[in-house]
Amino acid sequence: MGTKFIPLNDVRVPGFPDAAVQLDRAPIKMVNDMDGGFTERTDTSNLTTAVGISTVLFRWCPDALNAFLDIDAWFSFTWTLTIQDEMKIEIGRVENQITMGTLDAAGEKWTLMLTFNITAEGPQRGAWVPNPAESMLGENDLTDPAQIDKLAREFVRDLILKQRWFTGKKMQHQLYVEYALMDPFSDGIPMNPHWLYDAPNIGHCTTCDVYEDVKPLQRCGRCGTAAYCCPMHQKMDWPVHKSTCNMNLEDRGQMLKISQNNGLFGWDLSKTVGDEDGDAGEMSKNPNFVTPQLKRQRQINMQTNLR
């Protein structure tokens, strides 16, 4: 029996509530791995790389998938899982180029790097095309697009089998984004995905958004930057919250400061929205929209229209 999927029909780029999105020219969905539905024996011939990526990012944090899709707002996006003394796993995007793979234990040298370019225009707009110019296995360049595609499918299959959206001993996730190219040797700004589009708010549960006037909340006793309505929701959010909680006070304070105005998105609207003149008609460059959209306009009340 082939891999089963769950449609993610409600996924949207924040600020575009009515605009359907796609990945690799297909509706966004994730693997149904519930109740033992995905094992080593599962036929994964129908599992695409894009579905694998959406599965991992959505299961880790839905806002991470939103940011991966949001090419206008984030010039670059980097999701990592560091497994101490073993490897570093990375899923990244720089504009319309997607890179995924593994690095050595030091996190400095790629052991597997698979790259795809997202077609920006034309009849194949949105398609993921293997990029032999920037793909490699160990020291060897990968020159066959079919091999890149095959290895990418195997890569995401392994991530799903091992449920790499969860954390564990000597494991930590991190998310980085950039408005524009800041440092070619850096991943960008470390950021809690919950704070990309919303300001930090301990007045509601970080996991389910229930407010404290509806149900009593308990703050994280270590850093105080997250609140939860029950122990289960705290456990569910731990893979995301762990890196924020483990930051030093200065770095965590900086993250809080730059995300206090409608999230990091609101820190510099000149980089994330179009002209103030709503008639300017500037088009979004995002090929993930099923139908091309106008870019976000600055005169919109971003706080009430972002979601």
C-alpha positions as CSV (number, residue, x, y, z in Angstrom):
1,M,0.0,0.0,0.0
2,G,1.3,3.4,-0.9
3,T,2.0,6.3,1.4
4,K,-1.1,8.0,2.8
5,F,-1.4,11.8,3.1
6,I,-3.3,14.5,5.0
7,P,-4.2,17.5,2.9
8,L,-3.1,20.9,4.3
9,N,-5.7,22.9,2.5
10,D,-5.7,25.7,5.2
11,V,-2.0,26.5,4.9
12,R,-1.6,30.1,3.7
13,V,1.1,32.6,3.4
14,P,0.3,35.1,6.2
15,G,-1.3,38.2,4.8
16,F,-2.9,36.2,1.9
17,P,-5.9,34.4,3.6
18,D,-7.7,33.7,0.3
19,A,-4.7,32.8,-1.9
20,A,-4.1,29.0,-2.3
21,V,-0.5,27.9,-2.2
22,Q,1.4,25.0,-3.7
23,L,4.7,23.2,-3.5
24,D,6.3,21.8,-6.6
25,R,3.1,22.6,-8.5
26,A,0.9,20.3,-6.3
27,P,-1.5,20.9,-3.4
28,I,0.3,21.0,0.0
29,K,-0.1,17.9,2.1
30,M,1.8,15.9,4.7
31,V,2.4,12.2,5.3
32,N,-0.1,10.5,7.5
33,D,2.3,8.7,9.9
34,M,-0.3,8.4,12.7
35,D,-0.9,5.0,14.4
36,G,2.0,3.3,12.7
37,G,0.8,4.4,9.2
38,F,4.4,5.0,8.0
39,T,7.1,2.3,8.5
40,E,10.1,0.9,6.7
41,R,7.8,-1.4,4.8
42,T,5.6,1.5,3.5
43,D,5.6,1.9,-0.3
44,T,6.9,5.4,-0.7
45,S,6.9,5.6,-4.5
46,N,4.3,8.3,-4.3
47,L,6.2,10.4,-1.7
48,T,7.7,13.5,-3.3
49,T,10.4,15.7,-1.9
50,A,8.0,18.6,-1.5
51,V,5.6,16.5,0.5
52,G,8.4,15.3,2.7
53,I,9.6,18.9,3.4
54,S,6.0,20.1,4.2
55,T,5.6,17.2,6.6
56,V,8.7,17.9,8.6
57,L,8.2,21.6,8.8
58,F,4.5,21.5,9.6
59,R,4.9,18.8,12.2
60,W,7.7,20.8,13.9
61,C,5.8,24.1,13.7
62,P,3.1,25.3,11.2
63,D,4.6,28.8,11.1
64,A,7.9,27.3,9.9
65,L,6.1,26.0,6.8
66,N,4.4,29.4,6.4
67,A,7.8,31.1,6.4
68,F,9.3,28.5,4.0
69,L,6.5,29.5,1.6
70,D,6.8,33.2,2.2
71,I,9.5,34.2,-0.4
72,D,8.5,37.9,-0.3
73,A,9.1,38.3,3.4
74,W,12.1,36.1,3.9
75,F,15.0,36.2,1.5
76,S,16.4,33.1,3.2
77,F,15.0,30.4,5.5
78,T,17.1,27.8,7.3
79,W,15.7,25.0,9.5
80,T,18.3,22.8,11.3
81,L,18.4,19.9,13.6
82,T,21.8,19.4,15.4
83,I,22.4,15.9,16.8
84,Q,25.4,16.3,19.0
85,D,28.5,14.3,18.0
86,E,26.7,12.9,15.0
87,M,25.4,15.3,12.3
88,K,23.5,18.4,11.4
89,I,20.4,18.2,9.3
90,E,19.3,21.2,7.2
91,I,16.4,22.3,5.1
92,G,17.0,25.8,3.6
93,R,15.8,28.2,1.0
94,V,17.5,31.3,-0.5
95,E,15.0,33.1,-2.6
96,N,13.9,30.5,-5.1
97,Q,16.6,28.0,-4.4
98,I,16.0,25.1,-2.0
99,T,18.8,23.2,-0.4
100,M,18.6,20.2,1.9
101,G,20.9,17.6,3.3
102,T,23.3,16.7,6.1
103,L,26.5,18.2,7.5
104,D,29.3,16.7,9.6
105,A,29.2,16.6,13.4
106,A,30.9,20.0,13.5
107,G,28.2,21.4,11.2
108,E,30.8,22.8,8.8
109,K,31.1,20.5,5.9
110,W,28.3,19.1,3.8
111,T,28.1,15.3,3.6
112,L,25.0,15.4,1.4
113,M,23.8,18.6,-0.4
114,L,20.8,18.4,-2.7
115,T,19.6,21.6,-4.4
116,F,16.5,22.5,-6.4
117,N,15.5,25.7,-8.1
118,I,11.9,26.8,-8.1
119,T,10.8,27.9,-11.5
120,A,9.7,31.5,-11.2
121,E,7.8,32.1,-14.5
122,G,6.2,30.4,-17.4
123,P,4.0,27.3,-17.7
124,Q,6.1,25.4,-15.2
125,R,6.0,28.2,-12.6
126,G,6.5,26.7,-9.1
127,A,8.2,23.5,-10.3
128,W,11.2,22.2,-8.3
129,V,14.0,21.5,-10.8
130,P,17.1,19.6,-9.6
131,N,20.3,21.8,-9.7
132,P,23.4,19.7,-10.6
133,A,25.6,22.8,-10.3
134,E,25.2,22.9,-6.5
135,S,24.5,19.3,-5.4
136,M,27.0,16.8,-4.0
137,L,27.4,13.6,-2.1
138,G,30.5,13.6,0.0
139,E,33.3,15.0,-2.2
140,N,31.6,14.0,-5.4
141,D,29.4,16.4,-7.5
142,L,26.0,15.1,-8.4
143,T,25.5,15.8,-12.1
144,D,22.4,13.7,-12.9
145,P,19.1,15.4,-12.1
146,A,17.4,12.0,-11.7
147,Q,19.9,11.0,-9.0
148,I,19.4,14.3,-7.1
149,D,15.7,13.7,-7.2
150,K,16.1,10.1,-6.0
151,L,18.4,11.0,-3.1
152,A,16.1,13.9,-2.1
153,R,13.1,11.5,-1.8
154,E,15.3,9.1,0.2
155,F,16.4,12.0,2.4
156,V,12.9,13.1,3.3
157,R,11.7,9.5,3.7
158,D,14.4,9.0,6.4
159,L,13.4,12.3,8.1
160,I,9.8,11.1,8.4
161,L,10.7,7.6,9.5
162,K,12.8,9.0,12.3
163,Q,10.3,11.8,13.0
164,R,12.9,14.5,13.0
165,W,10.5,17.1,14.1
166,F,10.8,15.8,17.6
167,T,13.7,16.6,19.9
168,G,15.6,14.4,22.3
169,K,18.8,14.1,24.3
170,K,21.7,15.9,22.6
171,M,19.3,17.2,19.9
172,Q,18.2,20.7,19.2
173,H,16.3,22.5,16.4
174,Q,16.9,26.0,15.2
175,L,15.3,28.4,12.7
176,Y,17.0,31.3,11.0
177,V,15.6,33.8,8.6
178,E,16.9,36.9,6.7
179,Y,15.0,39.8,5.2
180,A,17.9,40.2,2.7
181,L,21.4,38.8,2.3
182,M,23.2,39.8,5.5
183,D,26.2,37.6,5.7
184,P,27.0,34.9,3.1
185,F,28.6,32.8,5.8
186,S,25.7,33.1,8.2
187,D,22.3,31.4,8.3
188,G,20.7,34.7,9.4
189,I,18.7,35.8,12.5
190,P,17.9,33.0,14.9
191,M,14.1,33.2,15.6
192,N,11.4,31.4,17.4
193,P,8.9,30.5,14.6
194,H,5.9,31.5,16.8
195,W,7.4,35.1,16.7
196,L,7.8,35.4,13.0
197,Y,4.3,36.9,12.4
198,D,3.1,37.5,15.9
199,A,4.6,39.3,18.9
200,P,5.5,37.2,21.9
201,N,2.4,36.9,24.1
202,I,2.3,34.9,27.3
203,G,-1.4,35.8,27.7
204,H,-2.4,32.8,25.6
205,C,-1.2,29.2,25.3
206,T,1.7,29.0,22.9
207,T,0.4,25.7,21.5
208,C,-3.3,26.2,21.1
209,D,-3.9,30.0,21.6
210,V,-6.5,29.6,24.4
211,Y,-6.4,32.7,26.5
212,E,-5.6,32.9,30.2
213,D,-9.1,34.3,31.0
214,V,-10.5,31.1,29.6
215,K,-8.1,28.6,31.2
216,P,-5.3,29.1,33.7
217,L,-1.8,29.1,32.1
218,Q,1.6,28.1,33.4
219,R,4.7,30.0,32.2
220,C,7.9,28.2,31.3
221,G,9.7,28.2,34.7
222,R,13.1,28.7,33.1
223,C,12.8,31.6,30.6
224,G,9.2,32.8,31.1
225,T,8.7,33.5,27.3
226,A,6.1,30.8,26.7
227,A,2.8,29.8,28.5
228,Y,0.8,26.6,28.3
229,C,-2.7,25.5,29.3
230,C,-1.6,22.0,30.1
231,P,1.5,19.8,30.4
232,M,0.7,18.0,27.1
233,H,0.8,21.3,25.2
234,Q,4.1,22.2,26.8
235,K,5.5,18.9,25.8
236,M,4.2,19.3,22.2
237,D,6.0,22.7,21.9
238,W,9.3,21.7,23.5
239,P,11.0,20.9,20.1
240,V,10.4,24.5,19.1
241,H,10.8,26.2,22.5
242,K,13.9,24.3,23.5
243,S,16.4,26.5,21.6
244,T,14.8,29.7,22.9
245,C,14.8,28.4,26.4
246,N,18.5,27.4,26.1
247,M,19.7,30.8,24.8
248,N,21.6,33.1,26.9
249,L,19.8,36.1,28.4
250,E,21.2,38.6,25.9
251,D,20.4,36.7,22.8
252,R,16.9,35.8,24.0
253,G,16.3,39.5,24.9
254,Q,17.4,40.6,21.4
255,M,15.0,38.1,19.9
256,L,12.1,39.4,22.0
257,K,13.0,43.0,21.2
258,I,13.0,42.6,17.4
259,S,9.8,40.6,17.3
260,Q,7.7,42.8,19.7
261,N,5.9,44.7,16.8
262,N,3.7,42.1,15.1
263,G,6.5,39.6,15.1
264,L,9.8,39.8,13.3
265,F,7.8,40.5,10.1
266,G,6.9,43.9,11.5
267,W,10.4,44.9,12.4
268,D,11.0,46.5,9.0
269,L,7.9,46.6,6.8
270,S,9.9,48.3,4.0
271,K,11.3,44.9,3.3
272,T,8.2,42.8,3.7
273,V,5.4,44.7,2.0
274,G,5.0,46.7,-1.2
275,D,4.6,50.5,-1.8
276,E,2.2,52.5,0.4
277,D,0.3,53.4,-2.8
278,G,-2.2,50.5,-3.1
279,D,-2.6,51.2,-6.8
280,A,1.0,50.6,-7.5
281,G,0.2,47.0,-8.5
282,E,3.5,45.5,-7.5
283,M,3.3,41.8,-8.0
284,S,4.5,39.2,-5.6
285,K,7.5,37.3,-6.7
286,N,6.3,34.2,-4.9
287,P,5.8,31.2,-7.3
288,N,4.2,29.2,-4.5
289,F,0.9,31.0,-5.1
290,V,-1.4,29.0,-7.3
291,T,-2.6,32.3,-8.8
292,P,-0.2,35.2,-9.0
293,Q,-0.9,37.8,-6.3
294,L,-0.3,41.5,-5.6
295,K,2.4,42.0,-3.0
296,R,1.3,43.0,0.5
297,Q,0.6,46.8,0.6
298,R,1.9,48.9,3.4
299,Q,-1.3,50.8,4.1
300,I,-2.9,47.6,5.2
301,N,-3.3,47.2,8.9
302,M,-0.8,44.4,9.2
303,Q,-1.8,43.4,12.7
304,T,-5.4,42.6,11.8
305,N,-4.8,41.4,8.2
306,L,-1.7,39.3,8.5
307,R,-3.5,36.1,9.4
